[in-house]
Amino acid sequence: MFNYGNDNLKKQRDLILTVSLAHLVQDTYSAFLAPILPLLIDKLGMSLVMSAFLDIARKIPSLLNPFFGLLAERSDARYFVILAPAFTAVSMSLLGVASSYALLVVLLTIAGIASTLFHIPSPGMIKASAGEKLGRGMSYYMVGGELARTVGPLLITGAVSLWGLEGTWRLMPFGILASLILYYKLKDFQVTQTKFAKKSEKGDALAEVKRFLPLFGAMSGFMFFQSAMKMAVTLYLAVYLTQQGFSLWIASSALAVLQFFGVIGTFLSGNISDKIGRQKTLVIMSSGAALTMSAFLFSTTLYTLFPLLALLGIFMFANGPIMLSIIHELDTKMPTFINSVYMSINFSISSIVVLAMGMFGDTLGLTLTYNIAAVLAFIAIPFAMILNHTMKERSV
């Protein structure tokens, strides 16, 4: 799909590093919502359900993933990667300035479109350069995204401390600068229609979806039950902890710890799965996440809170590179399209789950909602176990 001229090892590593750093910048801005959500709730008088719709607004463009995937198959998708950080930076930096709920929805929808356009072609660029170490390549890529979720909360909380909620617009130039740097770094990478890409143009999209339907079904079950825990902890952790009497700084720091150790889990899981297999690693990590989430519910002091969130981050975010590796090892003529279908399912499920978590939070309280999420996390384990039986048509 991507032809880089002199396809030597240095160019491959440079591309992996460039795309992974772009992922870091892109998702740093995407991580602004959760840390300032308590402030936005107070400012606009939102309920948890209304705040859940904000996250859904950011994910709604993912429903068009298959369309964008087909577009990426037939166009110079570099510019999706190049332009996305700038658009995301502008829209997310303006959240603090927004004077109405409707404006928040518009800004988050714009950010969602940019995020969708970035995430569809970028894993394919990693695959093209990773060779046989696909798990490792996806780990580097996912590390960029997970590290962003550590940097993002600290960056936006620091901006609020310095300039107030309505001063966060001052952060947007960094994303614009990142897009300029990406243009400089990627402009010489020539995207051509290779033999592989020509085959993908002739592929039957519907037939490919039907072919991998059992795999998507198993993945959907796994993602649905794990997303309850993931959405509850990531989106509502700051709200939950402030409700428990902790300061916004403590809550943001806790979220940063969770995300930072998610980086470690993301990096380790791809490498481990290269050695012991995707399915075994997925079972280990999902089991660890469910057990740690249960222990977190009994945490009452900072001495146990932060260590448990660190462990939870390692286990909970580990499935990202594994799932991407599974998708990109499939023997398909339309890899970018199949990746877009996977992402559409992933984002759609997370949108449904985050709305459910918001409704539960409003009606039952966040404490009981977290208990429900912990129970559902255990149900994800059997889906990880049966995933192996649906992976027969993947390339080795």
DODOMI-858256 format. One line per 10 residues: number of its first residue (from 1); their letters; for each residue x, y, z of C-alpha. Coordinates in steps of 0.001 Angstrom, whole numbers, plus 524288, in hexadecimal, padded with zeros to 5 digits. Example, Ala and Ser with C-alpha at 12.3 -4.5 7.8 and 13.67 -1.06 7.14 Angstrom:
2
1> AS> 8300C,7EE6C,81E78 | 83566,7FBDC,81BE4;
REM end
This chain:
396
1> MFNYGNDNLK> 80000,80000,80000 | 80ADD,80972,8037B | 8174F,80A76,7FBA5 | 8225E,811EF,80203 | 82CAE,81190,7F74C | 838CF,80BD5,7FD8F | 83214,8022B,80672 | 83D60,80003,80FF6 | 83CC7,7FD98,81E7A | 83FAC,80BA6,82250;
11> KQRDLILTVS> 8345D,810F3,81A45 | 82B5A,806AF,82002 | 82F2F,80A64,82DD8 | 82DFD,818DD,82ACE | 8203E,816ED,825BB | 81C21,80F00,8319C | 821AC,81987,83A94 | 81B72,824AB,832DE | 80DEF,81E86,8328A | 80ED4,81A88,840D5;
21> LAHLVQDTYS> 8126E,82874,844D5 | 8074A,82D86,83C79 | 7FE75,8243F,843F2 | 803C6,82A21,85089 | 80051,83802,84C78 | 7F326,8344F,846CB | 7EE83,82CFF,852D0 | 7F450,836C4,85C76 | 7EA06,8408B,8582B | 7DF95,835FA,85798;
31> AFLAPILPLL> 7E251,83350,86607 | 7DE49,840FF,86A59 | 7CFF3,83DF8,86CD8 | 7D05D,834C3,8788D | 7D917,83D1C,88184 | 7D10A,84985,87FE2 | 7C3EC,84299,87FBB | 7C11C,8460B,88E0D | 7C349,85472,88AC3 | 7BAC3,853C4,87E99;
41> IDKLGMSLVM> 7B005,84D0D,88666 | 7B054,8580A,89068 | 7B117,862AC,88616 | 7A5C0,85DF9,87DB1 | 79DF1,8564B,887C1 | 79EF1,8495D,88079 | 79A90,83C09,8852D | 7A326,82FFF,88360 | 79AA4,82BC3,877F5 | 79CF0,838DB,87162;
51> SAFLDIARKI> 7AB7A,8376F,873B8 | 7AAD5,829BC,86DE8 | 7A4E7,82F9B,8618A | 7B0DB,83858,8608A | 7B97A,82C59,85F6C | 7AFDC,82666,855E2 | 7B054,832C3,84D86 | 7BEF9,830B5,84C8C | 7BCB8,822AA,8482A | 7B119,82470,83EEA;
61> PSLLNPFFGL> 7B9EE,826BE,832F6 | 7BF34,81901,8351E | 7B262,813E0,82F94 | 7B7A4,81886,8226E | 7C43F,810CC,82426 | 7C150,8072E,81919 | 7BEE9,81287,80FCA | 7CB6B,8195A,8141F | 7D279,80C42,8130C | 7CE81,80AD2,804D5;
71> LAERSDARYF> 7D282,818F1,8028C | 7DFD5,8164C,808A2 | 7E180,80A4E,7FFE2 | 7E046,812F0,7F3E4 | 7E6C9,81FAF,7F7F3 | 7F332,8257C,7FD69 | 7F00D,82294,80B93 | 7FC70,82949,8106C | 7F4E1,835F5,8114D | 7EB1D,82FE6,81A9B;
81> VILAPAFTAV> 7F674,82D87,823EA | 7FCC2,83AC4,82151 | 7F0CC,84373,82333 | 7E9CC,83C67,82E38 | 7F211,8418D,839AA | 7EF9B,84FB3,835C2 | 7E0D7,84E22,834E3 | 7E05E,8466D,84193 | 7E8E1,85060,8489F | 7E05E,85BE1,844B2;
91> SMSLLGVASS> 7D36E,85578,8482D | 7D7B7,84F49,85512 | 7DEE4,85B77,859B8 | 7D254,86336,85835 | 7CA6B,85A81,8616C | 7CD05,8636B,86CEA | 7C84D,86F38,86539 | 7BB87,868D5,860FB | 7AFE7,87031,8669D | 7A57F,865FE,863C0;
101> YALLVVLLTI> 7A35F,85766,86379 | 7A071,857E4,854D8 | 7AD8D,85E3D,85207 | 7B474,8539E,859DC | 7ADB2,84961,85169 | 7B1F5,8503F,844DD | 7C01D,8516B,8494E | 7C0C1,84339,84D83 | 7BAAB,83EB0,840BB | 7C53A,845EA,83922;
111> AGIASTLFHI> 7CF8E,83FAA,841B4 | 7C929,83278,83F6C | 7C9B4,833FA,830A9 | 7D81C,83788,83151 | 7DAE8,82C19,83A58 | 7D3C8,822A5,8315E | 7DB47,8274F,82577 | 7E81C,825BF,82CDB | 7E5D8,8183F,8327C | 7E159,81178,82606;
121> PSPGMIKASA> 7EDCB,81242,81DB5 | 7F827,81385,82853 | 7F839,80526,82CC7 | 7F9FD,80126,81E94 | 8060E,809B5,81DD7 | 80B5B,802CD,829D9 | 80863,7F57A,823F7 | 80F8B,7F91A,8177C | 81BE3,7FBF9,81F39 | 81B75,7F21C,82A60;
131> GEKLGRGMSY> 81DDE,7E5D0,82264 | 81D44,7D95F,82A69 | 81D4C,7E111,83731 | 80F79,7E5D9,8356B | 80C49,7E4B4,843DE | 81807,7ECF9,84764 | 814C5,7F713,83D0A | 806CA,7F811,841DA | 80BE3,7F94C,84FBE | 813F8,8053D,84C11;
141> YMVGGELART> 80823,80AE6,84527 | 7FF26,80847,850A7 | 80943,80D5E,85A56 | 80806,81A7E,85386 | 7F957,81A4A,85593 | 7F9C7,81597,863AA | 804C3,81EE1,8678C | 7FC2E,829C2,8622C | 7F1D7,82621,86C1F | 7FBFB,8288C,876AF;
151> VGPLLITGAV> 800F0,83557,870F4 | 7F368,83A6A,86D67 | 7ED8B,83AEA,87B30 | 7F9CE,84139,880CB | 7FAB7,84B0C,875B9 | 7EC83,84F69,8762A | 7EC50,84FD4,88519 | 7F8A9,85801,8851A | 7F2A7,8612B,87B09 | 7E67C,862B5,88364;
161> SLWGLEGTWR> 7EEEA,865C0,88F40 | 7F691,87015,887C6 | 7EC13,8766D,87F74 | 7DF08,87185,88481 | 7D55C,868F8,87D3A | 7D2FB,8733B,872D1 | 7E183,874DD,8702F | 7E3CB,8673C,86AC1 | 7E337,86C8E,85CCE | 7F188,87024,85E9F;
171> LMPFGILASL> 7F526,861C7,85CBC | 7F0C9,860EE,84E90 | 7FD92,865B1,8481D | 804BA,85940,84C25 | 7FBAE,850D0,843E8 | 7FCB8,859EA,83849 | 80B88,85971,83952 | 80AF2,84A9A,839EE | 8038D,84A2B,82D03 | 80DCE,852DC,826B5;
181> ILYYKLKDFQ> 81895,849D4,82B8C | 8111B,83DF3,826C2 | 80FEE,84408,81955 | 81E9D,84602,818F6 | 82148,8381C,81DA6 | 81761,8312F,814F9 | 8177F,83950,8088B | 8223E,83109,80274 | 81B68,8243B,80545 | 8157C,820E9,7F835;
191> VTQTKFAKKS> 80867,81A25,7F952 | 80671,811E2,7ED27 | 7FCEC,807BE,7E882 | 80518,7FB7D,7EA5F | 80164,7EDDD,7E633 | 7FB69,7EBD6,7F3A0 | 7F329,7F832,7F2C3 | 7EE3E,7F4E4,7E52A | 7E906,7E81A,7EA4E | 7E21F,7EF3D,7F543;
201> EKGDALAEVK> 7DAF3,7F7D3,7EB79 | 7D4B6,7EBAF,7E573 | 7D08A,7E617,7F28C | 7C256,7E3C2,7F60B | 7C06A,7EB77,802A8 | 7B3F0,7E467,806AD | 7B9E0,7D709,803FD | 7C5BD,7DA6D,80C32 | 7BD33,7DE98,8179F | 7B535,7D207,816CB;
211> RFLPLFGAMS> 7C1A4,7CA07,8161E | 7C6AE,7CF40,82309 | 7B978,7D073,829BA | 7BC6B,7C5FB,83416 | 7C8F9,7CD02,837A8 | 7C20C,7DA13,8389A | 7B798,7D3AC,840ED | 7C171,7CE66,84ABB | 7C8A8,7DB55,84AF6 | 7BBF1,7E2BB,84CF6;
221> GFMFFQSAMK> 7B876,7DA89,858CD | 7C5DD,7DC93,85EAF | 7C5CF,7EB2D,85C20 | 7B7F4,7ECFE,86134 | 7BA6F,7E724,86E8D | 7C7F8,7ED0B,87038 | 7C362,7FA5F,86B98 | 7BA6A,7FBA3,87755 | 7C642,7FB91,88035 | 7CE9E,803A0,87707;
231> MAVTLYLAVY> 7C47C,80E44,874AC | 7C0E2,80F30,88309 | 7CEEF,8107F,88765 | 7D41E,81977,87CBD | 7C8D8,822EB,87A53 | 7C344,82390,8880F | 7CF2B,8214D,890BB | 7D13B,82FD0,8933A | 7C2B6,8319D,8961B | 7C28C,8259E,89EE5;
241> LTQQGFSLWI> 7CE60,829C0,8A6C9 | 7C9EA,837D6,8A860 | 7BCEE,8329D,8AD48 | 7C4CA,82ACF,8B738 | 7CAC1,8377F,8BC37 | 7D7A9,837AE,8B4EA | 7DC8F,84419,8AE4F | 7DC99,845C9,89F8D | 7EB6A,844D3,89FC3 | 7EAEE,837B8,8A6E2;
251> ASSALAVLQF> 7E068,832DE,89DA7 | 7E7FD,83738,8919C | 7F47A,83156,8970F | 7ED6B,8247E,89969 | 7E8AC,82496,88B4F | 7F682,827A7,886B6 | 7FBEA,81C33,88EB5 | 7F1C8,8131D,888CC | 7F51F,81791,87B0C | 803DA,8179D,87D3B;
261> FGVIGTFLSG> 80409,80986,88195 | 7FAED,806C6,87648 | 8068C,80A8B,86DD4 | 80E99,7FFE9,87453 | 803E6,7F5E0,87280 | 8022D,7F9E1,8645A | 810B3,7F89F,8618F | 81241,7EB93,8686D | 80623,7E4EB,86306 | 809D7,7E62E,854AA;
271> NISDKIGRQK> 81751,7E078,8570F | 811F8,7D5AF,85FC2 | 80785,7D21E,855DF | 81214,7D0B1,84B6B | 81812,7C615,853F6 | 80CCE,7BEBF,85A6C | 80184,7C1FB,85155 | 7F6F4,7CC50,85083 | 7EC19,7C47A,856FA | 7F3FE,7C004,862C5;
281> TLVIMSSGAA> 7F8AB,7CDD5,86556 | 7EAD6,7D30C,8641D | 7E5DB,7C93E,86E2F | 7F0B9,7CC92,877C5 | 7EEE0,7DB37,87690 | 7DFFC,7DB0E,87728 | 7E06A,7D24D,8833F | 7EA0B,7DB58,889D4 | 7E1A8,7E735,88699 | 7D54E,7E138,88C62;
291> LTMSAFLFST> 7DC29,7DD28,898F0 | 7E2F1,7EA40,89AA4 | 7D668,7F1D5,89827 | 7CFE9,7EA02,8A301 | 7DB12,7ED24,8AC45 | 7DA5C,7FB93,8A88F | 7CC4F,7FC32,8AD56 | 7D108,7F93F,8BB1D | 7DBB7,80389,8BAA1 | 7D99C,80E3C,8C4C0;
301> TLYTLFPLLA> 7E6C6,81543,8C5BB | 7F0A0,81B51,8BC83 | 7FA6A,810F1,8C0A0 | 7F238,8066F,8BA15 | 7EB4C,80EE0,8AFFD | 7F708,81238,8A797 | 7FD86,804A8,8A79A | 7F0B7,7FE2D,8A3CF | 7EE42,80820,89909 | 7FC0A,80570,89420;
311> LLGIFMFANG> 7F93C,7F6D9,89350 | 7EBF4,7F951,88D4F | 7F23E,801D6,882E3 | 7FBD9,7F706,87F51 | 7F150,7ECBA,87DB4 | 7E5F7,7F4D6,87884 | 7ECD3,7FB7A,86D1F | 7F4C2,7EF92,8690C | 7EA8F,7EA7F,85F8D | 7EC1A,7F5CB,855DE;
321> PIMLSIIHEL> 7F834,7F14A,84E5F | 7F3CD,7E31A,84F34 | 7E6C7,7E5E6,848B8 | 7ED31,7EE5F,83E55 | 7F731,7E3B9,83BA4 | 7EC5F,7D9B3,839E8 | 7E54F,7E28F,83055 | 7F17B,7E582,8286C | 7F57E,7D73F,827B6 | 7E8E4,7D37A,820FA;
331> DTKMPTFINS> 7EA6C,7CE14,81347 | 7E24C,7D868,80C73 | 7E2E8,7E01C,7FFD6 | 7DD85,7EC42,80699 | 7E59A,7EE65,812EF | 7E290,7FCD6,814B5 | 7D409,7FA75,812F3 | 7D40C,7EF03,81C85 | 7DB6C,7F77E,82650 | 7D10F,8020B,824A5;
341> VYMSINFSIS> 7C640,7F80D,8273C | 7CD2E,7F3BD,833A7 | 7CEB8,801DE,83800 | 7C081,804B3,834FA | 7BC44,7F93E,83D71 | 7C5B2,7FD48,84826 | 7C153,80B70,848AB | 7B2E0,807FD,84733 | 7B373,7FE84,85299 | 7BABA,80833,85B18;
351> SIVVLAMGMF> 7B08A,812A5,857EF | 7A563,809CC,85C0D | 7AC8F,805B4,86855 | 7B058,8136F,86C7F | 7A224,817BA,86B3E | 79DF3,80C29,87390 | 7A848,80F6D,87DB4 | 7A375,81D81,87E0D | 7956A,8191E,87FF8 | 79968,80FB6,88AB2;
361> GDTLGLTLTY> 7A19C,81A64,89101 | 79611,823BC,8914F | 78C28,819DE,8964D | 7945C,8109B,89E99 | 7A032,818D8,8A20A | 7AE1F,81723,89D44 | 7B1E6,80DEA,8A84D | 7A7DA,803AA,8A462 | 7AAC6,80646,89602 | 7B90C,802FA,89862;
371> NIAAVLAFIA> 7B4EF,7F632,89EE9 | 7ACB2,7F2AB,8930B | 7B832,7F5B2,88A0F | 7C0F8,7ECB9,89217 | 7B768,7E165,890BA | 7B633,7E370,88214 | 7C505,7E351,880D4 | 7C510,7D516,8852F | 7BB6D,7D198,87A5B | 7C55C,7D6A2,87056;
381> IPFAMILNHT> 7CED0,7CB9C,873E3 | 7C71A,7C082,86D40 | 7C673,7C88D,860C5 | 7D53C,7C9C3,86118 | 7D60E,7BB02,862AB | 7CD73,7B7EB,856E9 | 7D3FA,7C21C,84E4C | 7DE27,7B806,84A4D | 7D3CB,7AFF3,84348 | 7D025,7BB50,83A77;
391> MKERSV> 7DDF1,7BE92,835FD | 7E01C,7B355,82C66 | 7E055,7BBD6,8203F | 7EAA5,7C553,824FE | 7F7CC,7C543,81E57 | 8035A,7C041,82609;
REM end
